[in-house]
Amino acid sequence: MTELTLQPDPEVRVRDYRIGCIGAGMIMAECHLAAYKEAGFSVCAIASRTRDNAEKVARRWSIDTVYDTPQALIDDSRVQILDIAYPPDQQPALIRAALHAPHIKAILVQKPLALTLEEARQLRDEAAAIGKPLSVNQNMRYDQSIRSLSQLLRAGVLGEPVFAQIDMHAIPHWQGFLSTYERLTLANMSVHHLDALRFLFGEPQEVTSVTRCDPRTEFEHEDGIVVTTLRFPSGLLALSLEDVWSGPRDENYQDDQHIRWRVEGTQGVAQGTIGWPTGAASTIRYASRTHTDGKWISPSWQTMWFPHAFIGVMEQLQFAVHSGTEPVLSVADTVHTMALVEAAYQSINTGRTVHFTDFIDQH
């Protein structure tokens, strides 16, 4: 038996850069800043759409400077890394302003990077032309169970992957601005799972998606419950299912929200949970003919996807600046995830399987 030592959380190698934060909503207040505090990262300023919200968050996390506008923060010469958590229709303008601010060394932004694949490609190309690292917060790659699964796959513990699935029945935090967009689940929730599948298995060959509007969602939307099947060149089939209500919701309804995943290979099986819906740590268990004599192994840890995964997201960007290398969560890679989301929408709109290569440009 050759049990693998897993590393669910990355090492913090660099803490050298001053961070300016734009946004004061849930994701910034509860995840980014909580993670940065724990990791010892330096946050020097914050701004948001309303100063009052920014001031509340600044007091909570002991941030010295609050600006009236995002642009004023971008102009602060102390800011070395800009961290943007803003609606995707307004994010591109902030990215472009930061790209032209000489004191800003790198930019971290939310997904979706923009509302269209075309604009995402434009932002990628503008960042490349200026030579400034632009990184996208694909934080599910830093969930402890997904990181551990990737290590099992790369070590060959499961053999050749045959089937994979991510099964979500949980209610995400729908920001208010999403009600103004037609696209909902694929662009804002499925994107986590589709990116994780790309991270684990590479680029798919075929994409098939189906959806229905969810009558439990109170605002109009194009995609509610979504099921996406990916076929990879190796023959691997992967399924991503998002049910973003998970049944009726009222005081007397017993909650059973969950996100589970499973990967079957020729030599073993791994399965796990994403703990975010219940505020618990994610889990993994696996069995392998070649590495565990067919016995189930269940590593554990104390950290969680929210907020601890956000340490790795910011650390990988600081390390990229420090080492002069490309960020692990590069904008070029995220454009491929956005292309996968676009392919899924195209599959829904045409009612057929589409070829993913048709959605990838030459970069």
ROFI-660598 format. One record per residue (C-alpha): residue number from 1; z, y, x. Coordinates in steps of 0.25 Angstrom, whole numbers, plus 5000, padded with zeros to 4 digits. Layout:
ROFI-660598
  seq    c3    c2    c1
  NUM     Z     Y     X
...
END
This chain:
ROFI-660598
  seq    c3    c2    c1
    1  5000  5000  5000
    2  4996  5013  5006
    3  5001  5024  4997
    4  4995  5038  4999
    5  5004  5050  5002
    6  4999  5060  4992
    7  5000  5075  4994
    8  5001  5081  4980
    9  5003  5096  4985
   10  4996  5102  4996
   11  5003  5108  5009
   12  5004  5123  5009
   13  4998  5127  5022
   14  4996  5142  5020
   15  5004  5153  5013
   16  4999  5165  5021
   17  4991  5173  5011
   18  4996  5184  5001
   19  4991  5180  4986
   20  4988  5190  4975
   21  4988  5185  4961
   22  4979  5189  4950
   23  4984  5184  4936
   24  4998  5182  4930
   25  4996  5171  4920
   26  5001  5157  4919
   27  4993  5151  4930
   28  4997  5162  4940
   29  5012  5164  4935
   30  5015  5149  4934
   31  5006  5142  4944
   32  5000  5151  4955
   33  5013  5159  4958
   34  5023  5148  4956
   35  5015  5140  4966
   36  5013  5151  4976
   37  5028  5154  4975
   38  5031  5139  4979
   39  5021  5139  4990
   40  5026  5152  4996
   41  5013  5159  4994
   42  5013  5174  4995
   43  5009  5182  4982
   44  5008  5197  4984
   45  5003  5202  4971
   46  4999  5199  4957
   47  4990  5205  4946
   48  4986  5201  4932
   49  4979  5206  4920
   50  4992  5213  4915
   51  5002  5219  4925
   52  5014  5214  4917
   53  5010  5200  4918
   54  5008  5201  4933
   55  5021  5208  4935
   56  5029  5197  4927
   57  5022  5186  4936
   58  5025  5195  4949
   59  5040  5196  4945
   60  5041  5181  4943
   61  5034  5177  4956
   62  5039  5189  4965
   63  5025  5195  4967
   64  5027  5209  4973
   65  5014  5216  4968
   66  5008  5217  4954
   67  4995  5224  4952
   68  4989  5230  4940
   69  4976  5223  4941
   70  4970  5212  4949
   71  4961  5221  4957
   72  4973  5228  4962
   73  4978  5215  4967
   74  4965  5211  4973
   75  4965  5225  4981
   76  4979  5222  4987
   77  4976  5220  5002
   78  4988  5210  5003
   79  4982  5200  4994
   80  4975  5189  5002
   81  4973  5178  4992
   82  4970  5182  4977
   83  4974  5172  4967
   84  4967  5175  4953
   85  4972  5168  4940
   86  4964  5176  4930
   87  4954  5173  4919
   88  4941  5167  4924
   89  4933  5178  4917
   90  4940  5189  4926
   91  4942  5181  4938
   92  4928  5183  4945
   93  4930  5198  4946
   94  4943  5196  4953
   95  4937  5186  4962
   96  4926  5195  4966
   97  4936  5207  4968
   98  4944  5198  4977
   99  4932  5193  4985
  100  4929  5207  4989
  101  4944  5210  4993
  102  4944  5209  5008
  103  4959  5206  5009
  104  4959  5194  4999
  105  4956  5182  5007
  106  4954  5171  4996
  107  4955  5170  4981
  108  4961  5160  4972
  109  4955  5160  4957
  110  4957  5152  4944
  111  4948  5142  4938
  112  4938  5144  4931
  113  4933  5153  4943
  114  4924  5160  4933
  115  4919  5158  4918
  116  4906  5153  4923
  117  4901  5144  4934
  118  4891  5154  4938
  119  4901  5165  4941
  120  4910  5154  4948
  121  4898  5152  4958
  122  4896  5167  4960
  123  4911  5168  4964
  124  4910  5157  4973
  125  4898  5163  4980
  126  4904  5177  4981
  127  4917  5171  4987
  128  4908  5163  4997
  129  4900  5175  5001
  130  4912  5184  5004
  131  4919  5172  5011
  132  4932  5172  5003
  133  4939  5160  4998
  134  4939  5159  4983
  135  4947  5147  4978
  136  4949  5142  4963
  137  4962  5137  4958
  138  4958  5122  4955
  139  4973  5119  4955
  140  4972  5105  4949
  141  4967  5100  4962
  142  4981  5103  4967
  143  4989  5096  4956
  144  4997  5086  4963
  145  4991  5074  4956
  146  4977  5078  4958
  147  4979  5081  4973
  148  4986  5067  4974
  149  4974  5060  4967
  150  4964  5067  4976
  151  4972  5061  4988
  152  4972  5047  4982
  153  4957  5048  4980
  154  4954  5053  4993
  155  4962  5042  5000
  156  4954  5032  4992
  157  4967  5027  4985
  158  4959  5025  4971
  159  4946  5020  4977
  160  4934  5025  4971
  161  4937  5034  4959
  162  4931  5028  4946
  163  4937  5036  4935
  164  4945  5049  4933
  165  4951  5057  4922
  166  4959  5069  4919
  167  4965  5069  4905
  168  4972  5082  4900
  169  4979  5084  4887
  170  4986  5097  4889
  171  4986  5111  4886
  172  4983  5121  4897
  173  4987  5135  4898
  174  4975  5142  4891
  175  4975  5156  4896
  176  4972  5166  4885
  177  4959  5171  4892
  178  4953  5157  4890
  179  4952  5160  4875
  180  4941  5170  4878
  181  4932  5159  4885
  182  4924  5149  4878
  183  4927  5138  4889
  184  4940  5133  4889
  185  4945  5119  4893
  186  4934  5115  4903
  187  4934  5128  4911
  188  4949  5130  4911
  189  4956  5116  4910
  190  4945  5105  4913
  191  4942  5113  4926
  192  4955  5108  4932
  193  4951  5093  4929
  194  4937  5094  4933
  195  4940  5101  4946
  196  4951  5090  4949
  197  4940  5080  4947
  198  4931  5087  4956
  199  4942  5088  4966
  200  4945  5073  4965
  201  4931  5067  4964
  202  4921  5077  4968
  203  4909  5082  4960
  204  4905  5075  4948
  205  4891  5071  4944
  206  4891  5071  4929
  207  4899  5079  4919
  208  4901  5076  4904
  209  4910  5085  4896
  210  4914  5085  4881
  211  4923  5095  4873
  212  4928  5099  4860
  213  4934  5112  4856
  214  4949  5110  4854
  215  4954  5114  4840
  216  4968  5116  4846
  217  4963  5128  4855
  218  4965  5141  4847
  219  4953  5149  4854
  220  4939  5145  4854
  221  4934  5137  4866
  222  4922  5129  4870
  223  4929  5117  4876
  224  4943  5112  4872
  225  4945  5097  4874
  226  4936  5093  4886
  227  4932  5079  4892
  228  4924  5079  4904
  229  4918  5067  4912
  230  4913  5068  4926
  231  4905  5057  4933
  232  4905  5058  4948
  233  4894  5052  4958
  234  4903  5040  4961
  235  4903  5036  4947
  236  4918  5041  4945
  237  4920  5046  4930
  238  4930  5057  4928
  239  4936  5062  4915
  240  4942  5075  4912
  241  4949  5077  4898
  242  4955  5090  4894
  243  4962  5091  4880
  244  4969  5105  4881
  245  4978  5103  4869
  246  4983  5089  4869
  247  4986  5088  4855
  248  4993  5097  4845
  249  5003  5107  4850
  250  5015  5111  4842
  251  5030  5111  4844
  252  5032  5097  4838
  253  5020  5090  4846
  254  5025  5082  4857
  255  5017  5086  4869
  256  5009  5076  4878
  257  5001  5085  4886
  258  4996  5079  4899
  259  4985  5078  4910
  260  4982  5065  4916
  261  4972  5060  4926
  262  4968  5046  4931
  263  4958  5041  4942
  264  4954  5027  4943
  265  4947  5022  4956
  266  4942  5008  4962
  267  4955  5006  4969
  268  4966  5013  4961
  269  4970  5023  4950
  270  4977  5036  4950
  271  4983  5043  4938
  272  4991  5055  4936
  273  4996  5067  4927
  274  4994  5082  4929
  275  5008  5087  4926
  276  5004  5102  4922
  277  5005  5100  4906
  278  5019  5096  4907
  279  5024  5104  4919
  280  5026  5091  4927
  281  5021  5086  4941
  282  5008  5079  4940
  283  5008  5064  4943
  284  5000  5053  4950
  285  5000  5038  4951
  286  4990  5029  4957
  287  4988  5015  4961
  288  4978  5009  4971
  289  4974  4995  4975
  290  4972  5000  4990
  291  4983  5010  4991
  292  4995  5006  4982
  293  4992  4991  4980
  294  4989  4994  4965
  295  5003  5000  4963
  296  5005  5014  4956
  297  5010  5025  4965
  298  5016  5038  4959
  299  5018  5049  4968
  300  5026  5061  4963
  301  5028  5076  4967
  302  5036  5088  4961
  303  5024  5098  4961
  304  5015  5101  4950
  305  5001  5106  4947
  306  5007  5119  4941
  307  5011  5126  4949
  308  5011  5119  4962
  309  4996  5116  4963
  310  4994  5131  4964
  311  5000  5130  4978
  312  4989  5122  4983
  313  4978  5131  4977
  314  4983  5143  4984
  315  4986  5136  4997
  316  4972  5130  4998
  317  4967  5144  4997
  318  4977  5150  5007
  319  4973  5139  5017
  320  4958  5142  5015
  321  4961  5156  5019
  322  4970  5152  5031
  323  4960  5142  5036
  324  4947  5149  5033
  325  4943  5136  5025
  326  4937  5135  5010
  327  4948  5134  5000
  328  4950  5119  4994
  329  4948  5125  4980
  330  4936  5133  4984
  331  4928  5141  4974
  332  4915  5133  4977
  333  4922  5120  4973
  334  4927  5127  4960
  335  4913  5131  4957
  336  4910  5116  4956
  337  4922  5114  4946
  338  4916  5125  4938
  339  4903  5119  4938
  340  4909  5106  4933
  341  4916  5114  4922
  342  4902  5120  4919
  343  4896  5106  4919
  344  4906  5101  4909
  345  4903  5113  4900
  346  4888  5110  4901
  347  4891  5095  4897
  348  4898  5100  4885
  349  4887  5109  4881
  350  4876  5099  4883
  351  4883  5087  4878
  352  4879  5079  4890
  353  4883  5075  4904
  354  4879  5085  4915
  355  4877  5083  4930
  356  4887  5091  4938
  357  4877  5094  4950
  358  4869  5103  4940
  359  4881  5113  4940
  360  4884  5114  4955
  361  4876  5125  4963
  362  4873  5123  4977
  363  4886  5129  4983
END
